[in-house]
């Protein structure tokens, strides 16, 4: 990585590292010492700064609070076996952030601000990156409108920031999920493919109801018929049916997951049949009934691979077989971990050194 942008840095006067018990991390609750901040004003991006992690102030009339112009990304950094720091597919996150920005009428973030900001932030907080199995430094780039004005129109000013937090495993055991056939995460023509904050806020109520019924997450179905699988909670859904890796095709209502891309690429590398197409709830349940549904799992940055143990449908729960050690989900999870740790060749150039 070539330093092309000198970012002014205000180091913290007292690191919080001694307060952190890395063995008992709760996802998303412990934050590293510094954050990147850069404002968009008068039609252009201003100088970026790295400052100590802390609260920010906004106007009570902040347009992001009132009209939802807020987007984010989720990505991770790792240490390899030699202690070197690498990010996993950061350019994919960069391009997806700007795709979300386009959808939400927000300015695109320049590549040098995004990439060099990440590099300098991670170098400064290198000691916050854990190196035990299943751990990483979770990176949250985000942007929100900053106009202090009540009016339904795109803001004229914005703030882009990056915060980070050390994390361990997101899910500790296989999931119980059910098909959602009343509420909708997103509809065709909507903003489901963008990582905008409103998508996640709207999903909380039906998810909470499912959790009260004993499920961990939902499998969202399409808005028009509630027939076809969309996503699994906040993850992309993947099924292995009769040796074929099957996942819903991307659309304006489905997020183009970077972990999803990686899993499908490895499946193709291994000569497996990969089908990106419509997948109905009925097809999944019929495969479960006749024994051809070998695996179902969610994939995403936070969890990487989250196996599904049972699927609920219209009041009935259907158990899935426990994947054996040589199952696709176990193999692909191990392969991704090996690439991230440097134990396996990075043949696709996914790892970017910091």
C-alpha atoms as a printed R data frame, in Angstrom:
    type eleno elety resid chain resno       x       y      z
1   ATOM     1    CA   UNK     A     1   0.000   0.000  0.000
2   ATOM     2    CA   UNK     A     2   1.479   3.342 -1.087
3   ATOM     3    CA   UNK     A     3   0.910   6.359  1.145
4   ATOM     4    CA   UNK     A     4  -0.684   8.915 -1.166
5   ATOM     5    CA   UNK     A     5  -2.603  10.979  1.369
6   ATOM     6    CA   UNK     A     6  -1.154  12.449  4.554
7   ATOM     7    CA   UNK     A     7  -3.963  12.399  7.115
8   ATOM     8    CA   UNK     A     8  -3.585  14.602 10.166
9   ATOM     9    CA   UNK     A     9  -3.658  12.501 13.320
10  ATOM    10    CA   UNK     A    10  -4.422  13.376 16.918
11  ATOM    11    CA   UNK     A    11  -3.318  10.364 18.997
12  ATOM    12    CA   UNK     A    12  -5.173   9.550 22.178
13  ATOM    13    CA   UNK     A    13  -3.452  10.611 25.393
14  ATOM    14    CA   UNK     A    14  -4.391   7.345 27.128
15  ATOM    15    CA   UNK     A    15  -5.115   4.070 25.359
16  ATOM    16    CA   UNK     A    16  -8.043   1.992 26.623
17  ATOM    17    CA   UNK     A    17  -6.350  -1.278 25.701
18  ATOM    18    CA   UNK     A    18  -5.543  -2.287 29.314
19  ATOM    19    CA   UNK     A    19  -9.286  -2.201 30.087
20  ATOM    20    CA   UNK     A    20 -10.181  -4.753 27.406
21  ATOM    21    CA   UNK     A    21 -10.631  -8.460 28.115
22  ATOM    22    CA   UNK     A    22 -10.169  -9.923 24.646
23  ATOM    23    CA   UNK     A    23 -11.384 -13.329 25.881
24  ATOM    24    CA   UNK     A    24 -14.907 -12.038 26.609
25  ATOM    25    CA   UNK     A    25 -15.604  -9.653 23.735
26  ATOM    26    CA   UNK     A    26 -19.236  -8.872 22.952
27  ATOM    27    CA   UNK     A    27 -19.710  -8.053 19.287
28  ATOM    28    CA   UNK     A    28 -19.861  -4.336 18.606
29  ATOM    29    CA   UNK     A    29 -19.477  -3.070 22.179
30  ATOM    30    CA   UNK     A    30 -15.727  -2.437 22.510
31  ATOM    31    CA   UNK     A    31 -14.174   0.224 20.284
32  ATOM    32    CA   UNK     A    32 -10.565   0.953 19.417
33  ATOM    33    CA   UNK     A    33  -8.820   4.177 20.386
34  ATOM    34    CA   UNK     A    34  -9.220   6.200 17.178
35  ATOM    35    CA   UNK     A    35 -11.627   7.047 14.374
36  ATOM    36    CA   UNK     A    36 -11.460   8.638 10.932
37  ATOM    37    CA   UNK     A    37 -13.583  11.728 10.266
38  ATOM    38    CA   UNK     A    38 -14.019  13.705  7.043
39  ATOM    39    CA   UNK     A    39 -16.747  16.184  6.115
40  ATOM    40    CA   UNK     A    40 -18.358  17.007  2.784
41  ATOM    41    CA   UNK     A    41 -19.187  20.697  2.511
42  ATOM    42    CA   UNK     A    42 -19.717  23.236 -0.274
43  ATOM    43    CA   UNK     A    43 -19.704  20.515 -2.885
44  ATOM    44    CA   UNK     A    44 -16.380  18.918 -2.001
45  ATOM    45    CA   UNK     A    45 -14.684  16.670  0.522
46  ATOM    46    CA   UNK     A    46 -12.655  18.453  3.187
47  ATOM    47    CA   UNK     A    47  -9.403  17.303  4.814
48  ATOM    48    CA   UNK     A    48  -9.711  13.975  6.670
49  ATOM    49    CA   UNK     A    49  -8.608  13.631 10.283
50  ATOM    50    CA   UNK     A    50  -7.895  10.759 12.643
51  ATOM    51    CA   UNK     A    51  -8.919  11.628 16.191
52  ATOM    52    CA   UNK     A    52  -9.524   9.795 19.486
53  ATOM    53    CA   UNK     A    53 -12.736   7.738 19.499
54  ATOM    54    CA   UNK     A    54 -15.506   9.733 21.137
55  ATOM    55    CA   UNK     A    55 -18.948  11.255 20.905
56  ATOM    56    CA   UNK     A    56 -19.933  13.629 18.114
57  ATOM    57    CA   UNK     A    57 -22.490  16.428 18.160
58  ATOM    58    CA   UNK     A    58 -25.232  17.009 15.581
59  ATOM    59    CA   UNK     A    59 -28.057  19.465 15.182
60  ATOM    60    CA   UNK     A    60 -31.471  18.406 16.521
61  ATOM    61    CA   UNK     A    61 -32.643  19.117 12.965
62  ATOM    62    CA   UNK     A    62 -30.000  16.789 11.504
63  ATOM    63    CA   UNK     A    63 -31.521  15.513  8.284
64  ATOM    64    CA   UNK     A    64 -30.167  11.968  8.699
65  ATOM    65    CA   UNK     A    65 -32.173  11.638 11.917
66  ATOM    66    CA   UNK     A    66 -35.349  12.852 10.240
67  ATOM    67    CA   UNK     A    67 -35.094  11.470  6.700
68  ATOM    68    CA   UNK     A    68 -32.736   8.513  6.909
69  ATOM    69    CA   UNK     A    69 -29.809   9.491  4.700
70  ATOM    70    CA   UNK     A    70 -27.336   7.137  6.367
71  ATOM    71    CA   UNK     A    71 -25.298   4.267  4.915
72  ATOM    72    CA   UNK     A    72 -22.586   1.970  6.205
73  ATOM    73    CA   UNK     A    73 -20.262  -0.917  5.447
74  ATOM    74    CA   UNK     A    74 -19.016  -3.888  7.451
75  ATOM    75    CA   UNK     A    75 -15.539  -5.298  6.877
76  ATOM    76    CA   UNK     A    76 -12.687  -6.899  8.796
77  ATOM    77    CA   UNK     A    77  -8.934  -6.752  9.290
78  ATOM    78    CA   UNK     A    78  -6.826  -9.710 10.412
79  ATOM    79    CA   UNK     A    79  -3.329 -10.528 11.513
80  ATOM    80    CA   UNK     A    80  -1.605 -13.342  9.645
81  ATOM    81    CA   UNK     A    81   0.705 -15.923 11.182
82  ATOM    82    CA   UNK     A    82   3.597 -13.455 11.033
83  ATOM    83    CA   UNK     A    83   1.616 -10.703 12.747
84  ATOM    84    CA   UNK     A    84   1.175  -8.667  9.558
85  ATOM    85    CA   UNK     A    85  -2.125  -6.813  9.113
86  ATOM    86    CA   UNK     A    86  -4.394  -7.458  6.146
87  ATOM    87    CA   UNK     A    87  -7.879  -6.321  5.162
88  ATOM    88    CA   UNK     A    88 -10.263  -8.720  3.425
89  ATOM    89    CA   UNK     A    89 -11.527  -7.432  0.061
90  ATOM    90    CA   UNK     A    90 -11.635  -3.726  1.057
91  ATOM    91    CA   UNK     A    91 -12.045  -2.499 -2.512
92  ATOM    92    CA   UNK     A    92 -15.311  -4.445 -2.740
93  ATOM    93    CA   UNK     A    93 -16.550  -2.627  0.349
94  ATOM    94    CA   UNK     A    94 -15.419   0.682 -1.121
95  ATOM    95    CA   UNK     A    95 -17.364   0.122 -4.352
96  ATOM    96    CA   UNK     A    96 -20.450  -1.090 -2.474
97  ATOM    97    CA   UNK     A    97 -20.384   1.940 -0.169
98  ATOM    98    CA   UNK     A    98 -20.439   4.226 -3.182
99  ATOM    99    CA   UNK     A    99 -23.223   2.184 -4.782
100 ATOM   100    CA   UNK     A   100 -25.224   2.744 -1.589
101 ATOM   101    CA   UNK     A   101 -24.304   6.438 -1.718
102 ATOM   102    CA   UNK     A   102 -25.653   6.693 -5.268
103 ATOM   103    CA   UNK     A   103 -28.951   5.096 -4.210
104 ATOM   104    CA   UNK     A   104 -29.341   7.443 -1.235
105 ATOM   105    CA   UNK     A   105 -28.420  10.648 -3.134
106 ATOM   106    CA   UNK     A   106 -25.146  11.044 -1.252
107 ATOM   107    CA   UNK     A   107 -21.695  12.027 -2.575
108 ATOM   108    CA   UNK     A   108 -19.225   9.292 -3.463
109 ATOM   109    CA   UNK     A   109 -16.273   8.885 -1.125
110 ATOM   110    CA   UNK     A   110 -12.906   9.239 -2.917
111 ATOM   111    CA   UNK     A   111 -10.866   6.056 -3.068
112 ATOM   112    CA   UNK     A   112  -7.788   7.664 -1.495
113 ATOM   113    CA   UNK     A   113  -9.824   8.891  1.488
114 ATOM   114    CA   UNK     A   114 -11.400   5.460  2.012
115 ATOM   115    CA   UNK     A   115  -8.332   3.288  1.474
116 ATOM   116    CA   UNK     A   116  -5.638   5.492  2.941
117 ATOM   117    CA   UNK     A   117  -7.899   6.386  5.839
118 ATOM   118    CA   UNK     A   118  -8.292   2.684  6.601
119 ATOM   119    CA   UNK     A   119  -4.572   2.011  6.287
120 ATOM   120    CA   UNK     A   120  -3.497   4.813  8.601
121 ATOM   121    CA   UNK     A   121  -6.251   4.075 11.120
122 ATOM   122    CA   UNK     A   122  -5.331   0.376 11.286
123 ATOM   123    CA   UNK     A   123  -1.624   1.105 11.607
124 ATOM   124    CA   UNK     A   124  -2.353   3.427 14.517
125 ATOM   125    CA   UNK     A   125  -4.625   0.904 16.268
126 ATOM   126    CA   UNK     A   126  -2.667  -2.224 15.296
127 ATOM   127    CA   UNK     A   127  -2.596  -3.517 18.873
128 ATOM   128    CA   UNK     A   128  -6.383  -3.651 18.869
129 ATOM   129    CA   UNK     A   129  -6.426  -6.392 16.226
130 ATOM   130    CA   UNK     A   130  -6.863  -9.753 17.985
131 ATOM   131    CA   UNK     A   131  -5.219 -12.876 16.614
132 ATOM   132    CA   UNK     A   132  -7.013 -15.816 18.276
133 ATOM   133    CA   UNK     A   133  -9.147 -18.202 16.204
134 ATOM   134    CA   UNK     A   134 -12.375 -16.628 14.982
135 ATOM   135    CA   UNK     A   135 -11.305 -13.111 15.889
136 ATOM   136    CA   UNK     A   136 -10.787  -9.964 13.823
137 ATOM   137    CA   UNK     A   137 -10.975  -6.213 13.970
138 ATOM   138    CA   UNK     A   138 -14.419  -5.294 12.687
139 ATOM   139    CA   UNK     A   139 -14.373  -2.089 10.628
140 ATOM   140    CA   UNK     A   140 -17.427   0.125 10.291
141 ATOM   141    CA   UNK     A   141 -17.211   2.851  7.626
142 ATOM   142    CA   UNK     A   142 -20.367   4.967  7.551
143 ATOM   143    CA   UNK     A   143 -21.715   8.210  6.141
144 ATOM   144    CA   UNK     A   144 -24.657  10.355  7.169
145 ATOM   145    CA   UNK     A   145 -26.276  13.648  6.220
146 ATOM   146    CA   UNK     A   146 -25.369  16.621  8.395
147 ATOM   147    CA   UNK     A   147 -27.635  19.448  7.249
148 ATOM   148    CA   UNK     A   148 -29.524  21.008 10.158
149 ATOM   149    CA   UNK     A   149 -32.732  21.585  8.247
150 ATOM   150    CA   UNK     A   150 -36.213  20.113  8.142
151 ATOM   151    CA   UNK     A   151 -37.018  19.510  4.510
152 ATOM   152    CA   UNK     A   152 -37.441  16.358  2.458
153 ATOM   153    CA   UNK     A   153 -34.520  16.737  0.088
154 ATOM   154    CA   UNK     A   154 -30.974  15.412 -0.144
155 ATOM   155    CA   UNK     A   155 -28.666  17.043  2.365
156 ATOM   156    CA   UNK     A   156 -25.985  19.408  1.079
157 ATOM   157    CA   UNK     A   157 -23.435  18.347  3.721
158 ATOM   158    CA   UNK     A   158 -22.288  14.927  4.957
159 ATOM   159    CA   UNK     A   159 -19.836  13.264  7.290
160 ATOM   160    CA   UNK     A   160 -17.908  10.077  6.511
161 ATOM   161    CA   UNK     A   161 -16.393   8.210  9.442
162 ATOM   162    CA   UNK     A   162 -14.685   4.917 10.246
163 ATOM   163    CA   UNK     A   163 -14.745   3.268 13.672
164 ATOM   164    CA   UNK     A   164 -13.361  -0.174 14.575
165 ATOM   165    CA   UNK     A   165 -13.913  -2.792 17.245
166 ATOM   166    CA   UNK     A   166 -12.210  -6.093 18.123
167 ATOM   167    CA   UNK     A   167 -14.601  -9.034 17.819
168 ATOM   168    CA   UNK     A   168 -14.805 -12.762 18.319
169 ATOM   169    CA   UNK     A   169 -17.442 -15.180 16.993
170 ATOM   170    CA   UNK     A   170 -20.820 -13.629 16.149
171 ATOM   171    CA   UNK     A   171 -22.906 -16.791 16.589
172 ATOM   172    CA   UNK     A   172 -21.755 -19.527 18.965
173 ATOM   173    CA   UNK     A   173 -24.151 -22.251 17.776
174 ATOM   174    CA   UNK     A   174 -26.270 -23.188 14.730
175 ATOM   175    CA   UNK     A   175 -29.349 -21.062 14.152
176 ATOM   176    CA   UNK     A   176 -33.077 -21.627 14.385
177 ATOM   177    CA   UNK     A   177 -34.793 -19.570 11.675
178 ATOM   178    CA   UNK     A   178 -38.230 -19.344 10.128
179 ATOM   179    CA   UNK     A   179 -39.665 -18.096  6.874
180 ATOM   180    CA   UNK     A   180 -41.245 -14.648  7.186
181 ATOM   181    CA   UNK     A   181 -44.454 -14.471  5.174
182 ATOM   182    CA   UNK     A   182 -46.078 -11.277  6.436
183 ATOM   183    CA   UNK     A   183 -43.466  -8.577  6.874
184 ATOM   184    CA   UNK     A   184 -41.051  -7.428  4.190
185 ATOM   185    CA   UNK     A   185 -37.380  -6.516  4.428
186 ATOM   186    CA   UNK     A   186 -37.304  -4.910  0.979
187 ATOM   187    CA   UNK     A   187 -39.161  -4.856 -2.320
188 ATOM   188    CA   UNK     A   188 -37.999  -4.883 -5.922
189 ATOM   189    CA   UNK     A   189 -37.185  -1.344 -6.948
190 ATOM   190    CA   UNK     A   190 -36.484  -0.371 -3.351
191 ATOM   191    CA   UNK     A   191 -33.176   0.103 -1.553
192 ATOM   192    CA   UNK     A   192 -32.625  -3.450 -0.326
193 ATOM   193    CA   UNK     A   193 -29.371  -3.778 -2.248
194 ATOM   194    CA   UNK     A   194 -27.940  -0.720 -0.474
195 ATOM   195    CA   UNK     A   195 -26.557  -0.834  3.053
196 ATOM   196    CA   UNK     A   196 -28.681   2.026  4.269
197 ATOM   197    CA   UNK     A   197 -29.689   2.270  7.899
198 ATOM   198    CA   UNK     A   198 -33.430   2.195  7.245
199 ATOM   199    CA   UNK     A   199 -33.311  -1.370  5.916
200 ATOM   200    CA   UNK     A   200 -32.115  -2.605  9.288
201 ATOM   201    CA   UNK     A   201 -34.434  -0.474 11.398
202 ATOM   202    CA   UNK     A   202 -37.492  -1.738  9.523
203 ATOM   203    CA   UNK     A   203 -36.397  -5.362 10.033
204 ATOM   204    CA   UNK     A   204 -36.202  -5.143 13.822
205 ATOM   205    CA   UNK     A   205 -39.893  -5.565 14.694
206 ATOM   206    CA   UNK     A   206 -40.547  -8.820 12.779
207 ATOM   207    CA   UNK     A   207 -37.154 -10.129 13.919
208 ATOM   208    CA   UNK     A   208 -38.025  -9.374 17.540
209 ATOM   209    CA   UNK     A   209 -41.319 -11.240 17.204
210 ATOM   210    CA   UNK     A   210 -39.515 -14.254 15.750
211 ATOM   211    CA   UNK     A   211 -37.005 -14.184 18.596
212 ATOM   212    CA   UNK     A   212 -39.862 -14.173 21.093
213 ATOM   213    CA   UNK     A   213 -41.007 -17.384 19.412
214 ATOM   214    CA   UNK     A   214 -37.584 -18.954 19.986
215 ATOM   215    CA   UNK     A   215 -35.960 -18.278 16.627
216 ATOM   216    CA   UNK     A   216 -32.611 -16.554 16.148
217 ATOM   217    CA   UNK     A   217 -33.405 -14.977 12.807
218 ATOM   218    CA   UNK     A   218 -35.791 -14.850  9.871
219 ATOM   219    CA   UNK     A   219 -35.543 -15.996  6.296
220 ATOM   220    CA   UNK     A   220 -37.039 -13.067  4.419
221 ATOM   221    CA   UNK     A   221 -39.223 -13.823  1.412
222 ATOM   222    CA   UNK     A   222 -40.131 -11.678 -1.591
223 ATOM   223    CA   UNK     A   223 -42.529  -8.784 -1.156
224 ATOM   224    CA   UNK     A   224 -45.042  -9.707 -3.872
225 ATOM   225    CA   UNK     A   225 -45.725 -13.413 -3.231
226 ATOM   226    CA   UNK     A   226 -43.858 -14.295 -0.003
227 ATOM   227    CA   UNK     A   227 -42.769 -17.350 -1.936
228 ATOM   228    CA   UNK     A   228 -39.089 -16.899 -2.754
229 ATOM   229    CA   UNK     A   229 -36.122 -16.670 -0.390
230 ATOM   230    CA   UNK     A   230 -34.414 -13.276 -0.199
231 ATOM   231    CA   UNK     A   231 -31.974 -13.101  2.734
232 ATOM   232    CA   UNK     A   232 -31.424 -14.812  6.082
233 ATOM   233    CA   UNK     A   233 -31.631 -12.144  8.762
234 ATOM   234    CA   UNK     A   234 -28.814  -9.718  7.954
235 ATOM   235    CA   UNK     A   235 -27.010 -12.329  5.842
236 ATOM   236    CA   UNK     A   236 -27.233 -13.872  2.395
237 ATOM   237    CA   UNK     A   237 -28.772 -17.344  2.366
238 ATOM   238    CA   UNK     A   238 -27.091 -20.375  0.792
239 ATOM   239    CA   UNK     A   239 -28.430 -23.923  0.447
240 ATOM   240    CA   UNK     A   240 -26.662 -27.118 -0.585
241 ATOM   241    CA   UNK     A   241 -29.210 -29.351 -2.293
242 ATOM   242    CA   UNK     A   242 -28.109 -32.648 -3.811
243 ATOM   243    CA   UNK     A   243 -24.509 -31.401 -4.064
244 ATOM   244    CA   UNK     A   244 -25.426 -28.093 -5.720
245 ATOM   245    CA   UNK     A   245 -24.717 -24.734 -4.083
246 ATOM   246    CA   UNK     A   246 -27.897 -22.677 -4.522
247 ATOM   247    CA   UNK     A   247 -28.501 -19.069 -3.542
248 ATOM   248    CA   UNK     A   248 -31.023 -16.381 -4.491
249 ATOM   249    CA   UNK     A   249 -29.921 -14.321 -7.478
250 ATOM   250    CA   UNK     A   250 -29.005 -10.721 -6.765
251 ATOM   251    CA   UNK     A   251 -31.644  -8.068 -7.325
252 ATOM   252    CA   UNK     A   252 -32.567  -4.591 -6.131
253 ATOM   253    CA   UNK     A   253 -33.946  -6.183 -2.961
254 ATOM   254    CA   UNK     A   254 -30.921  -8.363 -2.105
255 ATOM   255    CA   UNK     A   255 -27.556  -7.153 -0.847
256 ATOM   256    CA   UNK     A   256 -24.525  -8.103 -2.934
257 ATOM   257    CA   UNK     A   257 -22.683  -9.718 -0.021
258 ATOM   258    CA   UNK     A   258 -18.913  -9.841 -0.199
259 ATOM   259    CA   UNK     A   259 -18.757 -13.023  1.871
260 ATOM   260    CA   UNK     A   260 -21.394 -14.418 -0.521
261 ATOM   261    CA   UNK     A   261 -19.139 -13.607 -3.487
262 ATOM   262    CA   UNK     A   262 -16.203 -15.295 -1.786
263 ATOM   263    CA   UNK     A   263 -18.110 -18.462 -0.886
264 ATOM   264    CA   UNK     A   264 -19.502 -18.858 -4.401
265 ATOM   265    CA   UNK     A   265 -16.052 -18.278 -5.914
266 ATOM   266    CA   UNK     A   266 -14.508 -21.010 -3.764
267 ATOM   267    CA   UNK     A   267 -17.345 -23.382 -4.693
268 ATOM   268    CA   UNK     A   268 -16.611 -22.755 -8.366
269 ATOM   269    CA   UNK     A   269 -12.884 -23.183 -7.743
270 ATOM   270    CA   UNK     A   270 -13.661 -26.622 -6.342
271 ATOM   271    CA   UNK     A   271 -15.715 -27.625 -9.368
272 ATOM   272    CA   UNK     A   272 -19.082 -27.495 -7.627
273 ATOM   273    CA   UNK     A   273 -22.271 -26.553 -9.413
274 ATOM   274    CA   UNK     A   274 -23.351 -23.058 -8.345
275 ATOM   275    CA   UNK     A   275 -26.866 -21.817 -9.094
276 ATOM   276    CA   UNK     A   276 -27.822 -18.175 -8.574
277 ATOM   277    CA   UNK     A   277 -31.564 -18.136 -9.160
278 ATOM   278    CA   UNK     A   278 -34.943 -17.915 -7.501
279 ATOM   279    CA   UNK     A   279 -35.241 -20.333 -4.589
280 ATOM   280    CA   UNK     A   280 -38.710 -20.943 -3.200
281 ATOM   281    CA   UNK     A   281 -39.517 -21.876  0.381
282 ATOM   282    CA   UNK     A   282 -41.392 -24.876 -1.025
283 ATOM   283    CA   UNK     A   283 -38.259 -26.104 -2.841
284 ATOM   284    CA   UNK     A   284 -36.232 -25.889  0.367
285 ATOM   285    CA   UNK     A   285 -38.884 -27.733  2.401
286 ATOM   286    CA   UNK     A   286 -39.329 -30.432 -0.252
287 ATOM   287    CA   UNK     A   287 -35.566 -30.974 -0.282
288 ATOM   288    CA   UNK     A   288 -35.629 -31.264  3.510
289 ATOM   289    CA   UNK     A   289 -38.438 -33.800  3.306
290 ATOM   290    CA   UNK     A   290 -36.779 -36.002  0.678
291 ATOM   291    CA   UNK     A   291 -33.317 -35.829  2.222
292 ATOM   292    CA   UNK     A   292 -31.563 -33.832 -0.500
293 ATOM   293    CA   UNK     A   293 -31.199 -30.638  1.587
294 ATOM   294    CA   UNK     A   294 -27.695 -31.219  2.879
295 ATOM   295    CA   UNK     A   295 -26.975 -27.779  4.337
296 ATOM   296    CA   UNK     A   296 -28.417 -24.335  4.849
297 ATOM   297    CA   UNK     A   297 -26.439 -21.402  6.192
298 ATOM   298    CA   UNK     A   298 -26.187 -17.644  6.235
299 ATOM   299    CA   UNK     A   299 -23.081 -15.779  5.088
300 ATOM   300    CA   UNK     A   300 -21.992 -12.277  6.018
301 ATOM   301    CA   UNK     A   301 -19.067 -10.236  7.271
302 ATOM   302    CA   UNK     A   302 -20.029 -10.401 10.943
303 ATOM   303    CA   UNK     A   303 -20.703 -14.144 11.164
304 ATOM   304    CA   UNK     A   304 -18.823 -15.344  8.034
305 ATOM   305    CA   UNK     A   305 -20.623 -18.723  7.993
306 ATOM   306    CA   UNK     A   306 -23.679 -19.271 10.238
307 ATOM   307    CA   UNK     A   307 -25.102 -22.814  9.954
308 ATOM   308    CA   UNK     A   308 -28.885 -23.258 10.169
309 ATOM   309    CA   UNK     A   309 -30.100 -26.114 12.355
310 ATOM   310    CA   UNK     A   310 -33.843 -25.818 11.789
311 ATOM   311    CA   UNK     A   311 -36.304 -23.879  9.648
312 ATOM   312    CA   UNK     A   312 -39.796 -22.923 10.714
313 ATOM   313    CA   UNK     A   313 -42.675 -22.634  8.259
314 ATOM   314    CA   UNK     A   314 -46.311 -21.885  9.070
315 ATOM   315    CA   UNK     A   315 -46.057 -23.141 12.643
316 ATOM   316    CA   UNK     A   316 -43.970 -26.250 11.945
317 ATOM   317    CA   UNK     A   317 -40.232 -26.643 12.521
318 ATOM   318    CA   UNK     A   318 -38.101 -28.744 10.199
319 ATOM   319    CA   UNK     A   319 -34.749 -30.036 11.438
320 ATOM   320    CA   UNK     A   320 -31.743 -29.983  9.143
321 ATOM   321    CA   UNK     A   321 -29.006 -32.607  9.256
322 ATOM   322    CA   UNK     A   322 -25.854 -31.746 11.176
323 ATOM   323    CA   UNK     A   323 -23.212 -31.040  8.524
324 ATOM   324    CA   UNK     A   324 -20.326 -33.541  8.700
325 ATOM   325    CA   UNK     A   325 -16.702 -32.429  9.005
326 ATOM   326    CA   UNK     A   326 -16.237 -32.568  5.225
327 ATOM   327    CA   UNK     A   327 -19.390 -30.579  4.461
328 ATOM   328    CA   UNK     A   328 -19.198 -27.586  2.148
329 ATOM   329    CA   UNK     A   329 -19.887 -25.042  4.904
330 ATOM   330    CA   UNK     A   330 -17.098 -26.433  7.093
331 ATOM   331    CA   UNK     A   331 -14.656 -26.606  4.183
332 ATOM   332    CA   UNK     A   332 -15.413 -23.104  2.922
333 ATOM   333    CA   UNK     A   333 -15.234 -21.644  6.436
334 ATOM   334    CA   UNK     A   334 -11.842 -23.284  6.963
335 ATOM   335    CA   UNK     A   335 -10.640 -22.149  3.523
336 ATOM   336    CA   UNK     A   336 -11.570 -18.526  4.193
337 ATOM   337    CA   UNK     A   337  -9.870 -18.664  7.607
338 ATOM   338    CA   UNK     A   338  -6.723 -20.105  6.012
339 ATOM   339    CA   UNK     A   339  -6.630 -17.368  3.371
340 ATOM   340    CA   UNK     A   340  -7.095 -14.672  6.003
341 ATOM   341    CA   UNK     A   341  -4.373 -16.073  8.257
342 ATOM   342    CA   UNK     A   342  -1.894 -16.571  5.422
343 ATOM   343    CA   UNK     A   343  -1.926 -20.344  5.859
344 ATOM   344    CA   UNK     A   344  -3.279 -20.803  2.324
345 ATOM   345    CA   UNK     A   345  -2.441 -18.985 -0.930
346 ATOM   346    CA   UNK     A   346  -4.550 -15.922 -1.713
347 ATOM   347    CA   UNK     A   347  -5.074 -16.836 -5.359
348 ATOM   348    CA   UNK     A   348  -7.793 -14.227 -5.943
349 ATOM   349    CA   UNK     A   349  -5.940 -11.286 -4.384
350 ATOM   350    CA   UNK     A   350  -8.561 -10.756 -1.691
351 ATOM   351    CA   UNK     A   351  -6.156  -9.772  1.098
352 ATOM   352    CA   UNK     A   352  -4.784  -6.222  1.040
353 ATOM   353    CA   UNK     A   353  -1.762  -5.580  3.235
354 ATOM   354    CA   UNK     A   354  -1.875  -2.600  5.569
